[in-house]
Amino acid sequence: MSDSLANFEILRYVERSPKSAEFFNKAKKYLPGGVTRGTPYEPYPLFWEKGEGFNIWDIDGIKRLDFFGNNSSLPLGHCNFQVQKAINFQLQQGVSFNAPHSSHVELAKIICERIKSVELIRFTNSGTEATMNCIHASRAYTGRSHIAKVDGSYHGMYDSVAFNSVGESFFPDQKMELPNMPIALKDTVKIIPYNDSEKSLEIIKANASQLACVVVEPMLGGAGFIQADLEYLQNLRQVTQDEGIVLVFDEVCSLRAGYGGAQAYYDVYPDMSAFGKSLGGGLPIGAFGGKREIMDLYQENTLEKHVQHSGSFNGNPLSMISGVYTFNQLTPTVYKKLDFLTRKLKEGIKNVAGEFEIPVQVTGLGSLFALHFNSNIIKCNFDTDTNDQDRSKQVFFGLLNEGIWPSQNLLGAVSAPMDESEIDEYLYALRNVLSRK
Ligand SMILES: Cc1ncc(COP(=O)(O)O)c(C=O)c1O
């Protein structure tokens, strides 16, 4: 395809978003890159003003269907009535106490009852802190200090996990993702290739005596909602068990894949899990939990083993209550509906692209989905290198112009207020975009 198709869409985008352009120029004066997380897409990102159910409005007043819900953290959509009512009540009661609160017990009970591998749980303010605590606990439990992480996985941006491979054929050599990190850290992290059991097991076994944990996302999130092969997770489970290594599932994103998280979907259970995003029903949160004998180290009083865990806003009642009222509404029936709608959407995307003979792969678990314009099956981060970037750009801006918020990387999430008509709208919009060949 020619780049002019993406350009046509971008011109339309610019015509319809003058206020976002104006705010972006102001923002650049105070915020590096004009934003406060990640890198904005060019020419400038939309500024959002409000959300309601599955709709969001930008500051130019244009309404769109929200097919990402703040990076998948809003499974019930925006401003869910029950969640809002509970938050409003809590606002009157006070928003932060440096003390236990009944909501801690309520949300802990919900997660411990739903997630089979979690016997005890603690809360944090973000998924980043949650994965960090899984690493801290693993080190204390095993008496070892190194970790293995999957290439292209994202667990937050901190030193222990800011590593990826140098390239497909260079495992286990790794590169640092942040400038000038202490060189000594390099030896402490081993990178394993996603969905490649043979290489991963080889690296894990070779380093087993030093490895505290193996951290894996059951669905590689930021790299493109790429689901793990069942066999891969089973192999990681077996080797970590044999070698006395803690297996950590980062379910910050994949928690919403189903009632029991991605671990129940695969029926493979880790020793520890990290959660976030949807857990707070739209407010900032994280949590980590797992086996009692590991989590007990958070109350152990021996200097050597005790793991410290603090945070001024841990368990703040607003986030906790938002999580409780969100999860109380996420019943098995709701998950069933989300699965049905997302399956319909994924099939529909393939059919629409097929009408125009455009190769597409649609990945994702449960209500999460991602588009990859590629004729090859997507099994790991390297497979996305050959995605058709021009086509992706055309579809991103095209869908925005057609009234859909598809997210910058075409990662998507179906939310509970949606029905078949919203799925049809997405497919109708995609057909319009792709027909502008
Ligand atoms: C799998 C995974 N782990 C950890 C994180 C970090 O979570 P947070 O942004 O809440 O710190 C993310 C965020 O995108 C994630 O997708």
The ligand as an SDF file (V2000), in Angstrom:
LIG
                    3D

 16 16  0  0  0  0  0  0  0  0999 V2000
    2.0670   -7.0490   32.0930 C   0  0  0  0  0  0  0  0  0  0  0  0
    2.3020   -5.7460   32.7990 C   0  0  0  0  0  0  0  0  0  0  0  0
    3.0210   -5.7430   33.9330 N   0  0  0  0  0  0  0  0  0  0  0  0
    3.2420   -4.5980   34.6310 C   0  0  0  0  0  0  0  0  0  0  0  0
    2.7530   -3.3960   34.1730 C   0  0  0  0  0  0  0  0  0  0  0  0
    2.9910   -2.1540   34.9620 C   0  0  0  0  0  0  0  0  0  0  0  0
    1.7970   -1.7570   35.5700 O   0  0  0  0  0  0  0  0  0  0  0  0
    1.5580   -0.2220   36.0000 P   0  0  0  0  0  0  0  0  0  0  0  0
    1.4860    0.5820   34.7580 O   0  0  0  0  0  0  0  0  0  0  0  0
    0.2880   -0.2400   36.7830 O   0  0  0  0  0  0  0  0  0  0  0  0
    2.7280    0.1460   36.8610 O   0  0  0  0  0  0  0  0  0  0  0  0
    2.0110   -3.3550   32.9930 C   0  0  0  0  0  0  0  0  0  0  0  0
    1.4930   -2.0820   32.4670 C   0  0  0  0  0  0  0  0  0  0  0  0
    1.2250   -1.8880   31.3110 O   0  0  0  0  0  0  0  0  0  0  0  0
    1.7800   -4.5610   32.2940 C   0  0  0  0  0  0  0  0  0  0  0  0
    1.0640   -4.5900   31.1420 O   0  0  0  0  0  0  0  0  0  0  0  0
  1  2  1  0
  2  3  1  0
  2 15  2  0
  3  4  2  0
  4  5  1  0
  5  6  1  0
  5 12  2  0
  6  7  1  0
  7  8  1  0
  8  9  2  0
  8 10  1  0
  8 11  1  0
 12 13  1  0
 12 15  1  0
 13 14  2  0
 15 16  1  0
M  END
$$$$
